[in-house]
């Protein structure tokens, strides 16, 4: 057994750990104790729910609030927490609490889990992200609980606050309010601001928060007078790109949603000005990997639906709880285009050159994700031809993009999918959470000797 484990690559263990969590969660959800009716739930529906929760997506084939019992809801939120941080990370936290030494192989596993560049400082990083995660989730849970008390009473507000805080921070988007998700609170400032803050916090990525918090402490100790300009100069290019790209996507997405849906009676049209603003920002934020919704997704104009697909495919930032192609990947490609137009020899960002290797990875991720989007959408158009739900091709693309970006928003198609359709969406959620490159590396053989061979360079005609 030990020989088999030693022969498995760290990336394979990382992928297999998610498979184990998904099937174990599906088994627990399959038990009668997990359903509100006390009956067995079809295993495929359990597997779909477990995949969606573990991959922090939020797509469902049964209503989370009505179908699952208290035990079932605990299983779902536990899967979300494990999926958000990673099974390997939680095991490491348990080992640390027990005083066990973290071996090199375990450090490499954590490195693969968060796609870090080195194993140095891994244990310190795990301690930070664990404390940071549970602190943020606790703060969110307390605020949400206080807000839910008038609606659910004190005993009922506690699980509501905890569930939605974890679900938002992990960018899962599962809710136990009802089939209309956050729609009853579409113009509620507390619910909207807290959930958006939690989603953004989880989606920025842990390395960014390590740097921001570390920088704040450093500035306090510094003899220099703290200023915004000094703080920005000390930040890494990665953090600058992540923060800038995130702000651009949030505000541009909210602005376009506000303009496109302003008079739509099915979405923003009937809301007050405050409701329109909150709903526009909420839509823009949660579409980047958290499947809550405060307006009817099925009522969106096709133009907004296409905008939503773009936001869902971009997703959040690396090494966080979000999915998608990632903000960095898109930003690096955009910067490469700008550099080409300006006739620069290198990709420049914030007076620093971005490596060619980064561009290669970004292009690989984007091309693979777009290829999977087109392939899965085409397959669904074949398998779901007799679906009871009235849909158009862009609706299928929306559903696939939601799964690949681990978002969880739906036009309403998911519950009507055939068994094959559910499997396709499950595979998309799995690929979206782990990343197509990680899965490819895990199960493809590589020959390091080939990397030592260098061939003559020759230009080809492009454009």
C-alpha positions in Angstrom: 0.0 0.0 0.0 2.8 2.4 0.9 4.6 1.6 -2.4 1.4 2.5 -4.3 1.0 5.8 -2.4 4.7 6.7 -3.1 4.2 6.1 -6.8 1.2 8.5 -7.0 2.2 12.1 -8.0 1.2 15.0 -5.7 -1.1 16.3 -8.4 -2.9 12.9 -8.6 -3.4 12.8 -4.9 -4.8 16.3 -5.0 -7.3 15.3 -7.7 -8.1 12.0 -6.0 -8.7 13.7 -2.7 -11.6 15.7 -4.3 -13.0 12.5 -5.9 -13.0 10.9 -2.4 -14.7 13.8 -0.8 -17.4 14.0 -3.5 -18.3 10.3 -3.4 -18.2 10.2 0.4 -20.4 13.3 0.5 -22.8 11.7 -2.0 -23.1 8.6 0.1 -24.0 10.7 3.2 -26.6 12.6 1.2 -28.0 9.4 -0.2 -28.9 8.2 3.3 -32.6 8.7 4.4 -31.4 10.9 7.3 -30.2 13.5 4.9 -33.6 14.1 3.2 -36.4 16.1 4.8 -38.9 13.3 3.7 -36.8 10.6 5.4 -36.5 8.7 2.1 -33.5 7.8 -0.1 -32.6 10.5 -2.7 -31.6 9.2 -6.2 -27.8 8.7 -6.0 -27.2 10.7 -9.2 -28.9 13.7 -7.6 -26.8 13.2 -4.4 -23.6 12.9 -6.5 -24.5 16.1 -8.4 -25.2 18.0 -5.1 -21.9 16.7 -3.6 -19.9 17.6 -6.7 -21.5 21.1 -6.7 -20.8 21.6 -3.0 -17.3 20.2 -3.0 -16.4 22.2 -6.1 -18.0 25.3 -4.5 -20.4 25.9 -7.4 -24.0 26.1 -6.3 -25.9 24.4 -9.1 -28.6 22.2 -7.7 -31.1 19.6 -9.0 -33.1 19.7 -5.8 -34.1 22.7 -3.6 -31.5 22.9 -0.9 -33.8 24.5 1.7 -36.7 22.2 1.1 -35.2 18.8 0.1 -32.5 18.3 2.7 -32.9 17.7 6.4 -30.9 19.5 9.1 -28.3 16.7 8.8 -28.3 17.0 5.0 -27.7 20.7 5.2 -24.8 20.1 7.6 -23.3 17.7 5.1 -23.7 20.2 2.3 -22.1 23.1 4.2 -19.3 20.7 5.4 -18.6 19.8 1.7 -18.5 23.5 0.8 -16.0 24.2 3.6 -13.8 21.3 2.6 -14.1 22.2 -1.1 -13.2 25.8 -0.4 -10.1 25.2 1.5 -9.2 21.8 0.1 -9.2 18.4 1.8 -5.4 18.3 2.0 -5.4 21.7 3.7 -7.9 20.6 6.4 -6.0 17.4 7.1 -2.9 19.5 7.5 -4.6 21.8 10.0 -5.7 18.8 12.0 -2.1 17.5 12.0 -0.9 20.9 13.2 -3.4 21.0 16.0 -2.4 17.5 17.0 1.3 18.5 17.0 2.3 16.2 14.1 5.2 17.2 11.9 4.4 18.1 8.3 6.4 16.1 5.9 7.9 17.3 2.6 5.3 15.3 0.6 2.5 16.9 2.5 4.1 20.3 1.8 4.2 19.5 -1.9 0.5 18.5 -1.7 -0.4 21.8 -0.2 1.7 23.5 -2.9 -0.3 21.7 -5.6 -3.6 22.5 -3.8 -3.0 26.2 -4.0 -0.8 26.3 -7.1 2.0 28.0 -5.1 5.5 28.4 -6.7 7.5 27.0 -3.7 7.2 24.9 -0.6 9.0 27.4 1.6 6.7 28.9 4.2 3.9 26.4 3.5 3.1 25.7 7.1 3.0 29.4 8.0 0.7 29.9 4.9 -1.7 27.2 6.0 -1.9 28.6 9.5 -2.7 32.0 8.1 -5.3 30.9 5.7 -7.0 28.8 8.3 -7.1 31.6 10.9 -8.1 34.1 8.2 -10.9 31.9 6.8 -12.5 31.1 10.1 -12.2 34.7 11.4 -13.8 36.2 8.3 -16.5 33.5 8.3 -17.2 34.1 12.0 -17.6 37.9 11.5 -19.9 37.3 8.5 -21.9 34.7 10.4 -22.4 37.1 13.4 -23.6 40.0 11.2 -25.9 37.8 9.1 -27.3 36.1 12.2 -28.2 39.5 13.8 -29.9 40.5 10.5 -31.9 37.2 10.2 -33.2 37.4 13.8 -36.3 39.5 12.9 -37.2 37.0 10.1 -36.3 33.6 11.7 -36.1 34.3 15.4 -32.8 33.9 17.4 -32.6 30.0 17.2 -33.3 29.9 13.5 -31.1 32.9 12.6 -27.9 31.2 13.9 -27.8 28.3 11.3 -28.9 30.8 8.6 -26.0 33.1 9.4 -23.4 30.4 9.6 -24.5 28.6 6.4 -24.7 31.7 4.3 -21.4 33.1 5.6 -19.5 29.9 4.8 -21.2 29.6 1.5 -20.4 33.2 0.5 -16.8 33.2 1.6 -16.2 29.8 -0.2 -17.8 31.3 -3.3 -20.3 28.4 -3.3 -23.6 30.3 -3.6 -25.7 27.6 -1.9 -28.5 29.1 0.1 -31.3 27.8 2.4 -33.6 30.8 2.1 -35.7 29.2 -0.7 -36.1 28.9 -4.5 -35.8 32.7 -5.0 -32.4 32.8 -3.2 -31.5 36.3 -2.1 -34.4 38.0 -4.0 -36.5 38.7 -0.9 -33.5 40.9 0.3 -32.8 42.5 -3.1 -32.6 46.0 -1.6 -31.4 45.1 1.9 -28.1 46.9 2.5 -26.9 44.5 5.2 -27.5 41.2 3.3 -26.1 42.6 0.1 -23.0 44.3 1.4 -22.0 41.4 3.8 -22.5 38.7 1.1 -20.6 40.7 -1.5 -17.8 41.4 0.9 -17.5 37.7 1.8 -17.5 36.7 -1.9 -14.9 39.3 -2.8 -12.7 38.4 0.2 -12.7 34.7 -0.7 -12.2 35.4 -4.4 -9.2 37.6 -4.2 -6.9 34.7 -3.2 -5.0 34.0 0.0 -1.6 35.3 -1.2 -3.1 38.7 -1.8 -4.4 38.9 1.8 -1.1 37.6 3.2 0.6 40.5 1.4 -2.0 43.2 2.2 -2.1 42.3 5.9 1.7 41.9 6.1 2.1 45.3 4.4 -0.3 47.0 6.9 1.9 45.6 9.7 5.1 46.7 8.0 3.9 50.2 7.4 3.0 50.6 11.1 6.5 49.6 12.1 8.1 51.7 9.4 9.8 55.0 10.2 8.4 56.4 7.0 5.1 58.3 7.2 2.4 55.8 6.0 0.8 56.8 2.7 -1.3 55.2 0.0 1.5 55.8 -2.6 4.1 54.1 -0.4 1.8 51.2 0.2 1.0 50.7 -3.5 4.7 50.7 -4.4 5.5 48.0 -1.9 2.8 45.6 -3.4 3.8 42.8 -5.8 2.7 42.9 -9.4 0.5 39.9 -8.8 -1.5 41.7 -6.1 -1.7 44.9 -8.1 -3.1 43.1 -11.1 -5.6 41.1 -9.0 -6.9 44.1 -7.2 -7.1 46.3 -10.3 -8.7 43.6 -12.5 -11.2 42.7 -9.7 -12.3 46.4 -9.3 -12.6 46.9 -13.1 -14.7 43.7 -13.5 -17.0 44.6 -10.5 -17.7 48.2 -11.5 -18.0 47.5 -15.3 -20.2 44.5 -14.7 -22.5 46.5 -12.4 -22.6 49.4 -14.8 -23.5 47.3 -17.8 -26.1 45.3 -15.9 -27.7 48.5 -14.6 -27.9 50.0 -18.2 -29.0 46.8 -20.0 -31.6 45.7 -17.4 -32.8 49.1 -16.2 -36.2 48.9 -17.8 -36.6 45.1 -17.8 -39.7 44.3 -15.7 -38.5 40.8 -15.1 -35.3 42.0 -13.4 -34.5 45.6 -12.4 -37.5 47.3 -14.0 -39.8 47.2 -10.9 -37.2 47.9 -8.3 -36.4 51.2 -6.6 -33.2 53.1 -7.5 -31.6 51.6 -4.4 -32.7 48.1 -5.4 -31.5 48.6 -8.9 -28.0 49.7 -7.7 -27.7 46.9 -5.1 -29.0 44.3 -7.6 -26.6 45.4 -10.3 -23.5 45.2 -8.0 -24.7 42.0 -6.5 -25.2 40.4 -9.9 -21.7 41.6 -11.0 -20.0 40.3 -7.9 -21.7 36.9 -7.4 -21.4 36.0 -11.1 -17.7 35.7 -10.6 -18.1 32.3 -8.9 -20.8 32.6 -6.2 -24.2 31.3 -7.2 -26.5 33.6 -5.2 -29.0 35.7 -7.1 -31.3 38.6 -6.2 -32.9 38.9 -9.7 -34.5 36.3 -11.9 -31.8 34.8 -14.1 -34.3 33.5 -16.6 -35.6 37.1 -17.1 -32.3 38.5 -18.3 -32.0 40.0 -21.8 -29.7 38.0 -24.1 -27.1 40.8 -24.0 -26.9 40.6 -20.2 -26.9 36.8 -20.4 -23.9 37.0 -22.7 -22.2 39.5 -20.4 -22.9 37.1 -17.5 -21.2 34.2 -19.4 -18.0 36.4 -19.8 -17.9 37.3 -16.1 -18.5 33.7 -15.1 -15.8 32.4 -17.3 -13.3 34.9 -16.0 -14.1 34.0 -12.4 -12.0 35.0 -9.4 -8.3 35.1 -8.6 -5.7 32.3 -8.1 -5.2 30.5 -4.8 -8.5 31.4 -3.4 -12.0 29.9 -3.2 -13.1 31.1 -6.6 -13.0 29.2 -9.9 -13.0 30.3 -13.6 -10.1 31.2 -15.9 -8.9 33.6 -13.2 -8.4 37.4 -13.3 -4.6 37.0 -13.7 -4.9 34.9 -16.8 -7.2 37.3 -18.6 -5.2 40.3 -17.4 -1.9 38.9 -18.7 -3.3 38.2 -22.1 -4.8 41.7 -22.3 -1.4 43.2 -21.2 0.3 41.1 -23.9 -2.0 42.5 -26.6 -1.4 46.1 -25.3 2.4 45.5 -25.4 2.1 44.2 -28.9 0.1 47.2 -30.1 2.7 49.5 -28.4 5.5 47.6 -30.1 7.1 46.5 -26.9 9.5 43.6 -26.7 8.1 42.4 -23.3 4.8 42.3 -21.4 4.8 45.3 -19.0 2.7 45.8 -15.9 3.3 48.4 -13.3 6.8 49.0 -14.6 7.7 45.4 -14.3 8.1 42.7 -17.1 5.8 39.7 -16.9 7.5 36.4 -17.8 6.7 34.6 -21.1 6.0 31.5 -19.0 3.1 33.4 -17.3 1.7 34.2 -20.8 2.0 30.6 -21.9 0.1 29.4 -18.8 -2.6 32.1 -19.2 -3.2 31.2 -22.9 -3.3 27.5 -22.0 -5.9 28.0 -19.3 -8.1 30.3 -21.5 -7.9 28.1 -24.6 -8.7 24.9 -22.6 -11.6 26.5 -20.7 -13.1 28.0 -23.9 -12.7 24.6 -25.7 -14.5 22.8 -22.8 -17.2 25.5 -22.9 -17.9 25.0 -26.6 -17.6 21.2 -26.4 -19.9 20.8 -23.3 -22.5 23.2 -24.7 -22.6 21.3 -28.0 -23.0 18.0 -26.2 -25.8 19.4 -24.1 -27.6 20.7 -27.3 -27.6 17.0 -28.4 -28.4 15.3 -25.1 -31.1 17.8 -24.0 -33.0 18.1 -27.3 -36.3 16.8 -25.7 -36.0 18.7 -22.4 -39.3 19.9 -20.9 -37.7 23.3 -20.2 -38.0 25.8 -23.1 -34.5 27.0 -23.8 -32.2 28.5 -26.4 -28.6 27.7 -27.2 -27.2 30.6 -25.2 -29.1 29.2 -22.1 -27.1 26.0 -22.4 -23.9 28.0 -22.7 -24.9 30.0 -19.6 -25.4 26.7 -17.7 -22.0 25.3 -18.8 -20.2 28.6 -18.1 -21.8 28.6 -14.6 -20.4 25.1 -14.0 -17.0 25.7 -15.4 -16.6 29.0 -13.5 -17.9 27.2 -10.4 -20.6 30.0 -10.1 -23.8 28.2 -9.6 -26.3 30.5 -11.2 -28.9 28.9 -13.5 -31.5 29.9 -16.0 -33.6 27.1 -14.6 -32.3 24.3 -16.8 -30.4 22.2 -14.2 -33.3 20.3 -12.6 -34.5 19.3 -16.0 -31.3 17.8 -17.3 -31.1 14.2 -18.4 -28.7 11.8 -16.6 -26.1 12.4 -19.3 -26.6 16.1 -19.0 -26.0 16.0 -15.3 -22.8 14.1 -15.8 -21.6 16.7 -18.3 -22.3 19.5 -15.9 -20.6 17.6 -13.0 -17.5 17.1 -15.1 -17.5 20.8 -15.9 -17.8 21.7 -12.2 -14.9 19.3 -11.3 -12.7 20.7 -14.1 -13.6 24.3 -13.2 -12.7 23.8 -9.5 -9.4 21.9 -9.9 -8.3 23.6 -13.2 -7.8 21.9 -16.6 -4.0 22.2 -16.4 -3.9 20.5 -13.0 -6.0 17.6 -14.2 -4.0 17.3 -17.4 -0.7 17.3 -15.5 -2.0 14.8 -13.0 -2.8 12.1 -15.5 -0.5 12.8 -18.4 3.0 11.3 -18.5 5.8 13.8 -19.0 9.3 13.3 -20.4 11.8 15.7 -18.7 14.5 14.8 -21.3 12.4 16.4 -24.1 12.7 19.7 -22.3 16.5 19.6 -22.8 16.1 19.6 -26.6 16.1 23.0 -28.2 15.1 23.4 -31.9 15.9 26.3 -34.3 13.5 29.3 -34.1 11.5 30.3 -37.1 8.8 33.0 -37.5 5.4 32.2 -38.9 2.8 34.6 -40.4 0.2 35.7 -37.9 -2.8 37.9 -38.4 
